[in-house]
Amino acid sequence: MLRLDDHPSGRHFLQIPGPTNVPDRVLRALDHPTIDHRGPEFARLTLEILEGLKKIFQTAGPVVIYPASGTGAWEAALVNTLSPGDPVLMFETGHFATLWRKMAGRLGLEVDFVAGDWRSGVDPMVVQTRLAADKAHRYKAVMVVHNETSTGVTSRIPLIREAIDRAKHPALFMVDTISSLASMDYRHAEWGVDVTVAGSQKGLMLPPGLSFNAVSDKALAASKLAHLPRSYWSWDEIIASNRDGYFPYTPATNLLYGLHEAIDMLLAEGLPAVFARHRRHGEATRRAAHAWELEILCRNADEYSDSLTAIVMPDGHDADIFRRKVLERFDLSLGTGLGRLAGKVFRIGHLGFFNDLMLCGTLCGVEMGLGLTGVPHRAGGVQAAIEYLRDGIAAKAPRARETKVGSETTFDATLANYGLPHRKVVSDPT
């Protein structure tokens, strides 16, 4: 019989980039007795969750919840807005962008897939050039993965939105935020995104099983004209039922308990502080990698992920052998290389329910594992991270509110408190 808690003494270090560690508060919420999903108590729960999700996605529009993995939310985004044969523009930033492209093709869409090296994000100038050349406006959607979980590379969504606008192209803008939502700064409405795809098992700190579409007015209008077959994924029935706090199907009640608790935790910490915490842990991890003299897969510092770091193994060394030894010896799970990166990289997840000491323990396991498996490196990565986290750079910042300071958000003010790169914060003259 499978033993689900067959770990040595102490807590297992789950440092894959999702599913992430589930907080005890969320676990306790999940084990509450299931209630009537047609009753008034459930309606209150749903309405509170939907309002909270709007704050997480930073939108005033509807957020649709599915009892599904992120793959389901991918499909929902497509079938609600597009018709058979519609051309769409997509970009090869990694394994998950490739899978989304595969789905689009299976659904009968005509995919223009811009080749990539799996080490760089989407180039906004390429977006602008492709769209400007599309004089007939054949492209019906531009589809981008914000944070590619397989590579640790982000794409700069505001710059891509600006590129679409400069090309004066009417295509819908769809963004996968499965490994960035509630971990990295993301603004559905302000950045002009039409459909945002997300999942529960990463920054939202839940087990797998829920996924989301945040939807713009433009996307809702497109859904009325779309002809791809849809039933279960259809937005209209869900949004209509949600107005009263219900769903048109039996929802995942206990996962919704956990989602309610996770939203409360995130908003209590404050989204700017959540984003700054993730940026701090990402930077500490990268400093460790540099000290080890190991190569980070992401080529461009402007595109570093704050959710995970993918590290390239030196030639002649297998990342999966290293990961296996680390798991056996230290009870630490690291992310495997996916697709063309299998055996070539390992991924350190530093997102979700995570703090400085958890990061230090993770990096310590990595450094000891490098030594045990004979991977060429310099010692001192853990120390480099500790010094960064300790020496005032990572001093605890005041809890931030979701308001603006002058013309800049408090995210930038929080980054300034941490000593991290930020836009200049202008004091509010009032």
N, C-alpha and C positions, 0 to 999 in steps of 0.2 A: 504494500500500500504506500502511496506517495506521502511523504512527510513534508509538510509545508513550512515547518519551523526547524529544519535540520541544520541549524547553523551553530558554530562554536559559541562559547561564552561571549557576551557583549552583543551590541547591535550590528547588524549587517550594514555595510556601507554601500548603498545603492547609488552609484554615481554615473549611471548611464544618463544620457540626455532625455530621459522619459521612457516609461513612467518614472516619476520622481517620488521622493519621500513624502508620505502622507502624514500630516501633523496629527498628534494624538487628539486634538480638539475635533478634527474632521472625522477621525476613526470613531470617536465616541458619538458623533452626530449620526454617522451611518448606521449604528446599531440600535437606533431608536425604533420602536414598533412601527410598522407600516400603517398608514392611516387611509381613510376613504379618499380616493382621488377625485371623487365627485362632491366632497363635503366642503363646508365653509372654511375649515382650518387649512385644508390644502390650497384653497383659492388664495388665502392670505399669504401662504408660503410662496406660491408662484408669483404673485404680484410683487412681493418684496425682492425676489430673485431677479425678475425682469428689470426692475428699476436699478438694482445693483449692477447688473451686467451692462447697462447703458453707461454707467460710470467707468467700468473696466474698459469697455471698447471706446469710450469717449465719443458717444453719439447720442442724439436725441431720438433716433429712429429705432425701428423694431430690431430685436435680437431673437432669432429663432433657435430653439433648443431641440436637439434630436437625441434619442437614446441610441447612439451609434458612435463608432470611432471617427477620427478625422476624415477617413476615406469617405464616409457617408456624407459629411459636410462638403467635401469636394464635389461629389455627384450632385448634391442639392443645389450648389451654386450654379452648376452648368445647366441642369435640366429646367430650372426655374426661369432662366433668362435667355436661352439660345434655342435655335431651331436646327433641324438636320441640314448638314452641308455648310453651316456658318463657318467662315474663316476666323480663326483666333490666332493671336500672336503670343508665343510662349518662349521661355528661355531656359537653356540647359545649365542650371546652376548646381545640380547635384542629383542624387538618387531620387529624392522625393519630387523634384520638378519633373524628372523623367517619368515617374509613376503617374503624376497628374496628366502629363501629356498622353500617356498610354490610355488612360481612362477617357480623355477627350476624344481620341481616335475611335475607341470602341463605341462611343455614343454617337458616332457619325459626324463629328465635327472635322473641318479641314484645318489641320494644325500646321502653322508655320513655326518651326522649332529652331530658334537661333542657337547654334552650337556654342558650347562653352568648355572651359578647362577644369571645371569643378573646384577652382581655387579663387574665383572672382565672382562678384555679384553682377547684377544686370547693369549694363552701361546705359545711362540715361540718353546719351547721344545716339546710340544705336536705336533706342526706342523712337526718338524724335525722327531720325532719318527714315526708318521703316514706315512710320505713320505718315510723314510728309509725302512720301512717294505713293501712298495709297490714296490717290486723288478721288477714286470712286467710293471711298469709305467702305471697302469690303470687309475689313476687320471689324468684327462685332465685339471683341473683348481683347484686352491685354491682361495676361495672367502671370503673376509673379509670386515666388516664394520669398517672403520677407527674410526669414532666418532659416537657411538650409541646414537641417538637423544632421545631415550626413557629412557636412564639410566644415561647419562652424563659420560660414560666410554669410553676411547679411547684404541685402540690397537696399539702397537708399530710397525709400518709398516717396518722401516729399519731392525729391529730384525727378523721379520717374513721373509723378503727377505733373510737375512743371513741364516735362518734356512732352507729355500728351497734350497739355494745354497750348504749348508753343506750336505744335503741329496742327492745332485747331481740329482735332479728330474726335468724333463722337463716341468712340468705342467705350464700352464698359471697362472699368478697372477692378480686377479681382485680385485679392491678396491672401495668401496662405500665411497665417500667423500662429500655426500650431505650436511652434517652439519659441515664440517671442511674446505672445500675449501675456500680460501680467508679469513679465520679466524684463522687457525692453520697452522703451517709450514708443507708443503706437497710438495714433489718433485717427480713428476711422473717418469722422466727419471733417475735421480740419484738413486732412490730407486728401480729401476728395475721393475716397475709396467707395466703390459701389457695392461690392460684396466682400466681406472679411470672413475667412474660414478659420475656425479655431477648434481646439479639443481640450478635454478636461484634465489630461494626465501629465501636464507639464507645469507651466507657471501657475495654473489654478489649483495645483496641489491635491488633486483628486485621483482616485483610481481611473483607469480607462473606462469609457462607457457613455460619455456625453460629448456631443460636438455642437457647433454653433455656426450660424450665418448671421452676421450683422449686415443690414440691408439698407441701401439708400432709397430715396424717392425715385431716382432714375432707374434703379434696378427693379423696384416694384412696378413701374410703368412698363419696363421691358418684359416682365413676367406675364403681363396680360396679352402680349403678342407672341410669346415663345411657343414653339410647337414640339419640342422634345417631349417624349412621353414621361409623365410623372404622376404619381399618386401619393405614395407614402411621404415623398419629399416635398410635396406641394406647400408653399408658404401660406397661401391664402387661408386655408382651413385652420392652420395652426395659429396664425395671427388673429383670426377671428375668435377662436376659442380662448386665446390668451387674454383677450380684453376683459374677460370675467374671471381669469385665474385658472383656466382649465386647459386641457389638451384634447384633440380629437381621437386620441388613442390612449391606451394605458401607459402612463409615463413611468420613468425609473425613479420612483418616489424616494427611495433611500439615498440614491445618488444626489437627488435634489436637496435632501437634508444637508449632505456634505457640501454641496455647492453654496448653499446659504451661509454656512459657517466659514467657508473659504473666502467668500466675498467680504464678509465682516472682518476677517483677519487682514485682508489686503487694504481695505479702506481705512481700517484703524491705524495701520502703519503709515498709510498715505502713499499714493502711487509714485510721487516723486522720490520718496525715500526707498520704495521698493526698487525702482529703476536704478537709483544710485548704488544700492547694495549689490545688485547684479553687476553693474559696471565695475565696482570695486573688486568683486570676486573674479571677474573675467580678467582684469588687469593683473591681479596677483598671480593667477594661473599662468598668464603669458610671461610674466617675469620669471616664474619658476622654469618654464620651458626654455627661455633664453639662457638662464643660468646653467641649465643642463646641456646647453649647446645642441638642442634638438630643434628641428624645423617645424614651425607652425604651418599647417596646410594653407590657411588663408594668406594670400599674397599681400593684400593692401590693408594697412593699419586702419584706414577709414571704414573698412568693412568687417573688422573683427566682431565676432559674436560675443555678447555678454551672457549668453545662456550656456554655451559649451565651447570647448577648445579641442580641435582635432590636431593631433601631433603625429608627424611623419616618422616612421621607424627608419633607422639607418639601413642602407643596403645590406642584404644578407641576413636580416633579422625579421622574424615573422611576428606581427603585432598580436595575432591570436594566441601564439605560444606564450608571449609575455602576459597577455590578459589572463590566460588560464592559470599561470603560476601565481599571479597576484590574487586571483580569486581563491585558489587552494590554500595559499599561505596566509593571506591577510583578510580573507572574507570581504574583499572589495570588488564590486562589479564595475567595470569600465565598458564604454561603448565600443562595439566592433566596427570595423570598416565595412561599408555597404557598397554593393555593386562593384565598380571598377577599383574601389579602394580596399577591397577585402584583403586582409593580411598586411596592408601597407600602412594603415593608420590606427591609432586608438583614440577614443574620444572621452574627454573628461566633462561630465555634466556638472554645471555649477548654477543650477536654477531651481526655483521653487522654494520649498521649506529648507533653508540652508543658512549657515552662519559661518563666522570666521574660523571657529575651532573645527567645524566639520570639514571646511576646506583644507585646513592644515593637516588634519588626519588623512584626508584623501591624497594630498600631495606627498605626505610621508610614505604612504603605501606605494605610490607610484615610484618614488625614488628608491625605496628598498627593493621593489620588483625589478627595476632597471639593473641594479647591482646583482641580484640573484640570477638573472637570465643573461648576464654578460653583454648587455646592450651598451655600446660605447656612449659615454656621457661624462660630464663633469659633476661632481658632487656640489651641493649648495643651492639647489633649486628651492627646497623647502625653506632654507634660511632667507633667500631672496624674497619669498612671499611673506614670511613672517615679518621681515623688516619693513616691507611696504605696508602691511596691515597694522603694524605697531606704531610706527614713527609719526603719529599725528596725521598722516595722509588719510588714515581710515578711522580717525576719531569719530565717535558717534555723533552724527548730526542731529540737530533738533528735528522733531517730528514735523513734517511738512504738510501743509494743506493744499488742496487742489484749487488754488487761486492763482492770479497773476500778480507778478511784481513788476510794475511798470509795463514795459512791452514784452517781457519775457516770462516764461512760466517758472513756477517754483521748482521744477525739475532742475533748471539751470542753477538756481540759487542753492539747491541741495548739493549739486555737483561741486559748486564753488566751496561749500563747507567741507567737502571731502578732499579738496585739493585736486579734483579730477578735471579734465578738459571740459570747457563749457562755453556757451555764448555769454557775452557781457551782459550783466544784469543791471538794468536801469532802475534806480529808486523811484518809487511811486511819489510824485510831487504832492499828492493829496495827503 
